[in-house]
Amino acid sequence: MKINIDTAIKNLAINLKRLRKDKEISQAKISFKLDIEICNYQKLEYGMSKHFRFSTLIKILNYYNTTLQKLIKQVDLKKKGDHTD
């Protein structure tokens, strides 16, 4: 599967927001739990950051118990509750 950076960032943003909302947690709380600045988390969720730390990515993957491939995968917006498969 080939994916370009813009598509990956867009899908990452969509999936992060959906995962966070599924947990019913605010951006402030998730950034606190991940020990990252809220503005950096917001940039990821808004698709405005192409450059971020690998350690931030690992924290996100661990928190949501997911993989990078699932996090950047395009989701079917019609499916509800199945965000990373």
N, CA and C of each residue as an Amber inpcrd file, in Angstrom:
protein
   255
   0.8410000  -1.1710000   0.0000000   0.0000000   0.0000000   0.0000000
   0.8920000   1.2420000   0.0000000   0.7350000   2.0840000  -0.9940000
   1.4660000   3.3410000  -1.0370000   0.5500000   4.4540000  -0.5490000
   1.1440000   5.3640000   0.1970000   0.3830000   6.4880000   0.7160000
   1.3100000   7.7090000   0.7270000   0.7810000   8.8480000   0.3220000
   1.6160000  10.0490000   0.3550000   1.4690000  10.7490000   1.7010000
   2.3930000  11.6490000   1.9850000   2.4410000  12.3000000   3.2920000
   1.1760000  13.1070000   3.5910000   0.6440000  13.8000000   2.6030000
  -0.5540000  14.6100000   2.8430000  -1.7540000  13.7460000   3.2100000
  -1.8860000  12.6210000   2.5340000  -2.9730000  11.6880000   2.8420000
  -2.7830000  11.0880000   4.2300000  -1.5570000  10.7180000   4.5480000
  -1.2720000  10.1380000   5.8640000  -1.5970000  11.1220000   6.9800000
  -1.2030000  12.3770000   6.8150000  -1.4650000  13.4030000   7.8310000
  -2.9670000  13.6360000   7.9750000  -3.6740000  13.6780000   6.8550000
  -5.1290000  13.8770000   6.8860000  -5.8100000  12.7250000   7.6220000
  -5.4270000  11.5040000   7.2870000  -6.0250000  10.3310000   7.9300000
  -5.6580000  10.2650000   9.4100000  -4.4190000  10.6110000   9.7370000
  -3.9860000  10.6530000  11.1270000  -4.8580000  11.6190000  11.9200000
  -5.0840000  12.7900000  11.3690000  -5.9020000  13.8040000  12.0460000
  -7.3190000  13.2960000  12.2850000  -7.9290000  12.7400000  11.2610000
  -9.2960000  12.2180000  11.3780000  -9.3660000  11.1110000  12.4250000
  -8.4160000  10.1830000  12.3650000  -8.4350000   9.0480000  13.2850000
  -8.1510000   9.4740000  14.7230000  -7.2300000  10.4060000  14.9090000
  -6.9540000  10.8800000  16.2700000  -8.1910000  11.5070000  16.9020000
  -8.8650000  12.3350000  16.1440000 -10.0530000  12.9960000  16.6700000
 -11.1370000  11.9730000  17.0100000 -11.3430000  11.0110000  16.1270000
 -12.3780000  10.0000000  16.3710000 -12.0360000   9.1250000  17.5680000
 -10.7760000   8.7250000  17.6840000 -10.3650000   7.9080000  18.8250000
 -10.5370000   8.6700000  20.1380000 -10.1500000   9.9400000  20.1250000
 -10.2800000  10.7600000  21.3320000 -11.7390000  10.9320000  21.7160000
 -12.5750000  11.2140000  20.7390000 -13.9990000  11.4000000  21.0290000
 -14.6410000  10.1080000  21.5170000 -14.1960000   8.9680000  20.9850000
 -14.7060000   7.6790000  21.4660000 -14.4050000   7.4900000  22.9510000
 -13.2800000   7.9920000  23.3920000 -12.9080000   7.8970000  24.8040000
 -13.5420000   9.0100000  25.6350000 -14.2410000   9.9240000  24.9470000
 -14.9020000  11.0530000  25.6050000 -13.9200000  11.8280000  26.4760000
 -12.8120000  12.2170000  25.8580000 -11.7640000  12.9310000  26.5590000
 -11.4300000  14.2100000  25.7910000 -11.1080000  15.2570000  26.4960000
 -10.7900000  16.5350000  25.8520000  -9.3540000  16.5240000  25.3190000
  -9.0710000  17.4620000  24.4410000  -7.7080000  17.6130000  23.9340000
  -6.7530000  17.9400000  25.0810000  -7.2100000  18.7430000  26.0180000
  -6.3690000  19.1060000  27.1650000  -6.0120000  17.8700000  27.9950000
  -6.9920000  17.0180000  28.2440000  -6.7420000  15.8210000  29.0490000
  -5.8350000  14.8350000  28.3280000  -6.0600000  14.6560000  27.0390000
  -5.2240000  13.7050000  26.3040000  -3.7920000  14.2120000  26.2160000
  -3.6220000  15.4990000  25.9930000  -2.2590000  16.0340000  25.9260000
  -1.5620000  15.9020000  27.2790000  -2.3090000  16.0690000  28.3640000
  -1.7530000  15.8870000  29.7000000  -1.3440000  14.4280000  29.9030000
  -2.2330000  13.5050000  29.5470000  -1.9460000  12.0750000  29.7070000
  -0.7430000  11.6410000  28.8710000  -0.5900000  12.2460000  27.6910000
   0.5250000  11.8930000  26.8060000   1.7890000  12.6890000  27.1120000
   1.6610000  13.6730000  28.0170000   2.7710000  14.5350000  28.3990000
   3.3490000  15.2790000  27.1880000   2.4280000  15.8810000  26.4220000
   2.8340000  16.7260000  25.2940000   2.0590000  18.0400000  25.3890000
   2.5870000  19.0690000  24.7920000   1.9160000  20.3690000  24.7980000
   0.5880000  20.2620000  24.0470000  -0.4350000  20.8980000  24.5780000
  -1.7520000  20.8370000  23.9530000  -1.7160000  21.3770000  22.5230000
  -0.9450000  22.4310000  22.2940000  -0.8850000  22.9950000  20.9410000
  -0.2850000  21.9930000  19.9520000   0.6510000  21.1730000  20.4110000
   1.2270000  20.1520000  19.5300000   0.2160000  19.0470000  19.2350000
  -0.5510000  18.6590000  20.2520000  -1.5930000  17.6630000  20.0110000
  -2.6550000  18.2070000  19.0560000  -3.0480000  19.4480000  19.2760000
  -4.0560000  20.0620000  18.4100000  -3.5820000  20.1170000  16.9630000
  -2.3320000  20.4490000  16.7530000  -1.7950000  20.4840000  15.3840000
  -1.9030000  19.1200000  14.7200000  -1.6640000  18.0660000  15.4730000
  -1.8010000  16.7110000  14.9080000  -3.2540000  16.4220000  14.5590000
  -4.1340000  16.7570000  15.4800000  -5.5500000  16.4640000  15.2760000
  -6.1740000  17.3340000  14.1820000  -5.6230000  18.5030000  13.9520000
  -6.1240000  19.3920000  12.8980000  -5.4120000  19.1530000  11.5660000
  -4.4570000  18.2290000  11.5440000  -3.7330000  17.9360000  10.3220000
  -2.7690000  19.0350000   9.9130000  -2.2730000  19.7820000  10.8840000
  -1.4100000  20.9260000  10.5980000   0.0590000  20.6640000  10.9190000
   0.4110000  19.4280000  11.2290000   1.7900000  19.1410000  11.6110000
   2.3270000  17.9620000  10.8060000   3.3130000  18.2410000   9.9770000
   3.9830000  17.1750000   9.2380000   5.2400000  16.7240000   9.9650000
   5.6640000  17.5100000  10.9360000   6.8990000  17.2190000  11.6630000
   6.5910000  17.1390000  13.1470000   6.7490000  15.9590000  13.6930000
   6.5650000  15.7860000  15.1270000   7.5120000  14.6950000  15.6010000
   7.7170000  14.6600000  16.8860000   8.6770000  13.7190000  17.4670000
   8.1930000  12.2830000  17.3700000   9.1450000  11.4020000  17.1510000
   8.8530000   9.9830000  17.1340000   8.3170000   9.5510000  18.4950000
   8.8460000  10.1270000  19.5600000   8.3810000   9.7850000  20.9060000
   6.9010000  10.1430000  21.0870000   6.4610000  11.2250000  20.4520000
   5.0390000  11.5960000  20.5090000   4.1960000  10.5490000  19.8080000
   4.6450000  10.1050000  18.6640000   3.9250000   9.0660000  17.9260000
   3.8200000   7.7910000  18.7530000   4.9000000   7.3850000  19.3830000
   4.8950000   6.1710000  20.2050000   3.9260000   6.3170000  21.3710000
   3.8960000   7.4740000  22.0070000   2.9510000   7.7100000  23.1070000
   1.5100000   7.5710000  22.6320000   1.2190000   8.1150000  21.4650000
  -0.1340000   8.0420000  20.9040000  -0.5000000   6.5960000  20.5790000
   0.4030000   5.8840000  19.9290000   0.1390000   4.4850000  19.5720000
  -0.0890000   3.6410000  20.8190000   0.7050000   3.8520000  21.8410000
   0.5380000   3.0910000  23.0840000  -0.7620000   3.4420000  23.7890000
  -1.0850000   4.7230000  23.8530000  -2.3060000   5.1370000  24.5370000
  -3.5470000   4.5320000  23.8810000  -3.5890000   4.5780000  22.5640000
  -4.7550000   4.0490000  21.8490000  -4.6190000   2.5730000  21.4980000
  -3.5000000   1.9750000  21.8910000  -3.2660000   0.5510000  21.6290000
  -3.5080000   0.2220000  20.1530000  -2.8130000   0.9410000  19.2980000
  -2.9900000   0.7680000  17.8640000  -1.6290000   0.7670000  17.1730000
  -1.6450000   0.6580000  15.8660000  -0.4220000   0.6680000  15.0740000
  -0.4140000   1.8960000  14.1740000   0.7600000   2.2190000  13.6780000
   0.8700000   3.3450000  12.7550000   0.0430000   3.0860000  11.5040000
   0.0970000   1.8770000  11.0000000  -0.6710000   1.5510000   9.7980000
  -2.1590000   1.7950000  10.0030000  -2.6830000   1.4160000  11.1450000
  -4.0980000   1.6380000  11.4240000  -4.3970000   3.1220000  11.6370000
  -3.4570000   3.8370000  12.2430000  -3.6790000   5.2410000  12.5440000
  -3.7120000   6.1100000  11.2920000  -2.9710000   5.7170000  10.2620000
  -2.9530000   6.5220000   9.0360000  -3.8340000   5.9490000   7.9360000
  -4.5400000   4.8770000   8.2600000  -5.4400000   4.2530000   7.2950000
  -6.6930000   5.1100000   7.1060000  -7.1330000   5.1930000   5.8720000
  -8.3770000   5.9160000   5.6000000  -9.5270000   5.1270000   6.1880000
 -10.4020000   5.8210000   6.8950000 -11.5320000   5.1530000   7.5280000
 -12.7940000   5.3890000   6.7180000 -13.6790000   4.4320000   6.8120000
 -14.9890000   4.5620000   6.1870000 -15.8580000   5.3510000   7.1520000
 -16.1600000   6.5800000   6.7940000 -16.9030000   7.4540000   7.7080000
 -18.3120000   6.9490000   7.9840000 -18.7970000   6.0280000   7.1780000
 -20.1350000   5.4780000   7.4060000 -20.1310000   4.4310000   8.5000000
 -18.9620000   3.8060000   8.7380000 -18.8440000   2.8140000   9.8110000
 -18.6950000   3.5440000  11.1290000 -19.4800000   3.1590000  12.0780000
 -19.3970000   3.7810000  13.3960000 -18.8620000   2.7530000  14.3920000
 -17.9060000   3.1700000  15.1830000 -17.3620000   2.2980000  16.2000000
 -16.2020000   1.4440000  15.7340000 -15.8860000   1.4530000  14.4590000
 -14.7950000   0.6520000  13.9160000 -13.7990000   1.6000000  13.2810000
 -12.9370000   2.1880000  14.0900000 -12.1030000   3.2880000  13.6170000
 -10.7130000   2.8960000  13.1880000 -10.1820000   1.7950000  13.6850000
  -8.7940000   1.4990000  13.3610000  -8.6160000   0.1700000  12.6700000
  -9.6780000  -0.4890000  12.2950000  -9.5410000  -1.7670000  11.5820000
  -9.8020000  -1.6100000  10.1250000
